[in-house]
Amino acid sequence: MSEEYVPRPRRPVVTYFLIALNVAVYVMSSYRGFFISTGDWWVKEFALVPALLIDPAQLYRLLTSMFLHANFLHILFNMYFLYFFGKDVEEAVGGLRYIILYFISGLAATAFHVAYTPIMGFDNLTVPALGASGAISGVLGAYLLLYPKRRLTMCWFMWLLPFCFTMSAETYLIFWFALQLIYGFGSLGTVAFFAHAGGFVTGLALLKVLGRRAPYQPPQPYTFPFRPYGYFPYYLTHPRAFIREFTLDRWAKVILIALLAVLLVGAGYSTAYAYSNSGGMYLYTIAASYSNSYPQPDVGAYIPGKGLIITPASEAARVTLNRLYWAGLLRGESGETLHGVTVSKVVTAPIGGVPVQVTFKGDLTYDGRGVLISASGKLITDVLVENPYTGEVGVIKGRTIYLRMGLVEGSLNMMGSLILPSAVAALVMTSLAMIAVIMTPATYIPPRPAFRRYGGWM
């Protein structure tokens, strides 16, 4: 067989740079924890907390959160996926377009994470999110359209025994994308599944805009025993292999469009929800303690007519917000300010129907809509204790909680200024991705036989 020069793959310098940068940040942020996990200070200062994005001074978190990782396994698997898939995508589109795809996918992942808050739960607004997963998911989306027929071998470990199997890239990546949607819409776990889905969708959409770098040589399939690099590429002697390399199977295209349609419906729901509740979300900071000292503030949120949508994590703050809500103290007269007021009520707890004594002594302030915007003083109330084994609810009488509660500045516009634009962006990006997939050629070609009719390898 005659020889022909085929350009060797360029070094994936951008992929190497991104991996080195992520590893360097992890080393700096985890050395105090012996490189096992990232320090709390780094998470507090640089992780993405969506509720903080209403303050323009906090927008730096959009970038810094992309280079933080929670623990060693988190960065290990992220960097493995970035290297394995990123080097081939960089070779196909070029370094500059590759880094554009990477960062835009990371930013879009944040938008999707915020956009689907009404579906995942409003606790997402206050939970720190970190990691390069969203940006890497964009690389996976581009890889799907670039190398749909590439054979990938994966191993799962069960009882320390590896179980390995091989499948096409389109099968693996579409299955992975479907899992993100199942877990996301099912609100299963605390992982930012819609951020992964958003990055993946953005990678699909951007690849059609950025395009491939020319000249581009398709990867050569492995043949038996092997084909030395530099011979005629396989697709020159077998044109059918070239077609299969760059087209999605029909089943893959149909399933991918269906999954994108489901994501589109979710984005539409979030858009409608955020628009209908625009300007009506009250996010509180609550510092509450059983002793006469105020701990680190916690957060809770209330929407008039819908109730509590975020309950604080700490016990004293959670009891405080629940009692004020049960006692009807979150609503009052328009513009009313009460000083030194004492309110005492017996309310019925939603859990177990137990009567609970609630006595508040202190100051209350309401806005023009008659919704509480600040409170300070002390709360004397019964605390419910549920037996985890029997489910029976007990009562601890007369616990005193000292509290200070205020409205987060700008929180009233959070629906309209944060969630609504993110949901609209998710709608647009998902629509562009669907168009990109529809434009991708889809053919059905029967698989090649392993042997020729008279023996010998193909």
N, C-alpha and C positions, 0 to 999 in steps of 0.2 A: 504494500500500500504506500502511495506517495505521501510525502509529508507536507504540511502547511503550517506556517507560523501562526500561532494563536496567542494574542497578548495575555500575559499572566495577570491574575487578579491584582489590583492595587492594594496596598496595605490599608486596612481600615483604621486610619489614624484617628478619625473622629470618634469611632467606637472605643478605641483604646483610651482616648482623652477623657471621654465621659465616664468610663469605668474607673480610671485613675482618680478623677475628681470626686466621684461618689465614695470611693474607698478612703480618700484623704479626709473627707468630711466625717465619715464614720469613725476613723481613727481619732480625730480630734474630739468628737462628741461622746466617745465611749471609753476612752482610756482610763477614766476614773472608775469605771465599772469593769475593768480588766477585759475590755473589748467584747463583753457579752451583751450589753444593752446600752442604749443611748441615755445619757444623763437627763434628769428631769428638767434642768435649767434650759437645755437645748430644745426640748419639746415645748416648754412654756414660751420661749422667746421666738422660735423659728418655725414651729409646726403650723399647719393650716387649721385655724379655728374659724369656720365660715361666719359666725356671728360677729367676729372682729373686723370683717372686711367692710362693714359699713363706715369704718373710720379710714379715710384715705392714707393715714400714716401707717396702717397695718398691711397695705397692699404688697409690701415686700415678701410677705409670707407665701404669696403665690409662687415665687421662685425658690425661696429657701426650703420650702417643704418638699420640693422635688429631689433634694439631695440628702435629706435625712432618712434614716432607717431605724426601725424600732429595736432590732436585735441582730445578732450575727446571722441567723438563718434567713432573716428578711433580706439583708443585703446580698447574702450568698446566692440565693435563688434569683433575685432580680438581676444581679450582674451576670449570672450564667445565661439567663434568657437574653439579656442585652447583647452578650458576645455571640451567642449561637445564631440569633436571628439578625442582629444589627449589622454584622460584618457583610452579609450578603445584600441587605437592603442598601447599605452605603455604597457597595460596589455597583449596584444597579442605578442609583439615582445621583450619585456624586456627593462629596462631603458637605458642600454648602446646603444643598437641598435636603440632605439627610438631617442636618442639625436643625433646619427650619421645621421639618416634619416632627422631630423629637420634641422641641420646645412648644410648638403649637399644640401638639397632642397632649402634652402635660397640662397646659393651661385649659384646654377644652375638657380634660378629665375633671378638673376642679369645677368647671361650669356644670357638668353633668351631675357631679356629686351634690352640688347645691340645688340644682334644678329638681331632682327627684326626692327632695326632702319631704314633701307631703306624702310620698309613698313609703319611703324608708322610715320615717319618723322624725319629728322635729328635734330629737336629741342630737341628730347629726350636726346641728348648728353650733353646738357647744363642745363636741368631742373632737380632740386634735386628730388631724389626719396627716400622714407623712409617708414618703416613699416615692420611688421613681416608677412605680407600677403603671401609672396612667400614661406617662410618656412612652414606656416600653410597650404598652398595649397598642399605641399608635404604630410602632415598628412592626408588631405582629399583624396589624391590619394591612399594612403595605406589603408585608411578606406574603400574605394570602393571595393578593392579586398578582404578585411578581412570580411566585413559585408554587402555584396551586398543586402541581403534581410531584413536587419534591417528596421523596420517601423519608419519613422521620421514624426513628426507633426510640421508643420511650420505655422506661422501666419503672415499675411500682414495687415497693418493698412491703412484703407482708410477712410478719414474723421473721424479719431480717433476711428473708429470701427474695431475690429479685425476680419479678415476672416481667419479661420484656416482650413487646410486640411492635410491629411496624405498620404504619398507615400513611396515607398521603397527607400533605400539609393542609389541604382543604378540609379533610375529614377531621383532623385533630383541632384545627383552629376554629372551625364552625362549632364543633362540640364544646370547646372551651368558651366560646362566646355565648352559646346557649346556657351554659352553667352560670355565667355571670348574671344573665337575666333571670334565671330561676331563683337563684339565691337573693338577687336584688328585690324582685317583686314579692318574694316570700319573706323578706326582711329577716333572713336567716344569718345570724352571726353579726359581728361588728366590723367586718371588712367593707371597704368602700367599693362594692361591686359595680355600682353605676359609674364610678370613676374609671374602672377598667373598661367597661363597655363604651364609655365616652371616648377614651383614648383610641380604642380599636376602631370605632366608627370614624373618628377623625383621620386615622391612617388610611382607611378606605377612600375617604373623600379627597384627601390631599394628594394621594398618589396620581390621580387623574390630572390634577392641576400641575404638579411638579414634573411628572413624566419621567421617563428613563433617560439615562445618559447614553449618548451614542459615541462611538460604536459599542454595542453591548453583545457579549457572547453568552448564550444560554449555558447553564451548567450541563456537563456531560453525564449521562446516567452511567452507573457502574455496569460493566459487562465482565464476563468470565474469560480469563482470570482477572484481567484488568486492561485498561487502555492507557498506554503511556501518554502523558500530557504533551501536546504538540501535534498529534495526529489529527486527521480530519474529525471535526466534531461529529457526534453520533447523528445529530439532526440533519446533516448534509446527505448522508447515505440513507437515512430513514426519515423522510419528511413528516410522517405521521407522528413521530416523537416530538417534533417541533410544535405541531398543533396541540398535542396533549400538554406540552410544558406550559403554554401561555393561555390556556382557556380553562374556565371552570366547567365541571360537569353540570349537566342540566339539573340534576337533583340538588347539587350544592348551591347553584344559583337560586333555585326556588326556595330552599330552606333559608338561605341567607336573607333573601328579600322578605320572607315571612317574619324572621326575627327582627329585622329592621322595622317592619310595620308595627310589631308589638311595642318596640321601643318608642316609635313615633306616637302611638296611642298614649303611652305613659307620659311623654313630654306634653302632649295636648292636655291631659288631665291636670298636670302640674301647672300649666299656663293658666287654665281656667280657674283653678283653686287659688293661685296667687293673685289673679286679677280680681276675683270676687271678694277676697279678704285683704286687699291692698289697703294699708293704713290702719289695720285693726289688730296688730300683734303687739302685746305688751311684754317685753323681756325685762325681768327684774334681777337685780343682784341682791342676794339675801345673806346677811351675816347673822347667824343665830347660834346660840349656845345655851346649854343647861346651867352654866355658871355665869357670873357677872363679867364676862369678857367675850369679845366678838372674835370668832375664828376667821379663817380665809373665806371670803364671800363665795357663795354658790349661786347658781342661776336657775330660774324657773320662768315659764312663759304662760300667758293667758290670752285667749281671744274671746271677746264678749260674744255671747250667744253660743259658743262652742265649748267653753270651759278651759281647763288646764291642758296644755299641749306639751309642756316640758315640766317634769317634776325634778326637784333638786336631788342630787345623789346623797348628800349628807343627811343624817336622820333629823337633826334639829331643824334644818332649813326646810326639809320636806314636810315635817309636821307643821311648821309655821304656815307655809303656803296652803297646805290642805285645810287647816283650821280656819284661816281667813276666808277661804273660798266656801267652805261648808257653812260658815256663819254669815255669809252674804256681805262680808266687809270689803270685798273687792269692788263692790258697786256702792255708790252713794249719790248725794246730790251734786249737780253740776257745779264745779268750781268751789266746792265746800272744803274748808280746812277746820279740823277739830283738834283742839289742844287739851290734853289732860282728860280725855274721854274714857269712860269705863263702859264696856259692853259685855254683857254676860248672857249666854244662851246655852240651851241644851239641844244638840243636833244629833241626827241619826247618821252613823258612819255607813258609807256604802259597803264596806267590808263587814259582813256578819250582821248588819242591822243593829249594831250596839249603840246605845245612847252615850253621847260624849259631852262632857261639860267643857265649855269654851268661855274663858274670861280674858278680855283684852284690856290693858290699861296703857294709855300713851297717846300719841299724836297720829292723825290720819289726814292725808291730803288727796283730793280728787281733782281730775282735770275737767275740761269743759264737756266731756262726754260722760262724766260721772263715773270714771274708772279710777281706781286707786293708783297713785303714782309714787307715794312714799308713805312709810310707816316706821315708827320707832317706839319702843317701850318694852313691855313684857307681856307674855302670854301664859296664862295658867290653864292647863288643859289635861285631859286624860289621854294617855298614850296607849295605843293598841299594840298588842304583842301576839303574833300568830305562831302557834305550835307547828313546826315544819313537818312533824310526823302525823299528827291527828287532824290538823287544819283548824283546830279550835282557836278562837280569838279571846285573849285575855285582856284585861285593862289594868294599867298602872295609874292610880288616881293622883290628880293634883300636881303634875310636873310643871315647873316654872321654866320658861324659855325667854331669854333676853334677846331682843331682835332689833335689827336695823335693816330697812328694806328700801330700795330706790329703783327708779326706772333707768334702764340703760339708754344713754343718749343716742338718738337716731333709730331706736328699735321700732318705733311706730311705722317707719318707712321701710322696714326690712323686707316685707313681702313685695312691695312695689319697686324698691331700689336694688334688691339682691336676688330674690328667688325668681321674680317675674322675668327680668332680663336673662337670667341663666336658663330658664325654661324655654324662652323664645330662641336663644342660641342653640339649645339642644334640638329644638324642632328643625331649625335651619340646617344644622350639621347632619342630622340623621337623614333629612330629605336629600342633601347633596350626596351622602354615602349611598342611598338607595339608587339615585340616578347613576352613580359611578358603577354600581354592581350591574344595573340593567344594561349599561353600555358595554360591559365586559363580555367578550364572545363566549358563548356556551355551545359546546358540541358534545355529541355522544360518539365515541369511537370504541369499538370492542377492544378488549385487552389483547395484547400480542401473545401468541403461544410461546411457551418457554423454549420449545425446540422446533427446528425445521421439520418438514414432513419426512425427510430422509435422515434425520438425526443431525446432531451438531447444534451448537448454541447460536441464537439469533445475534 
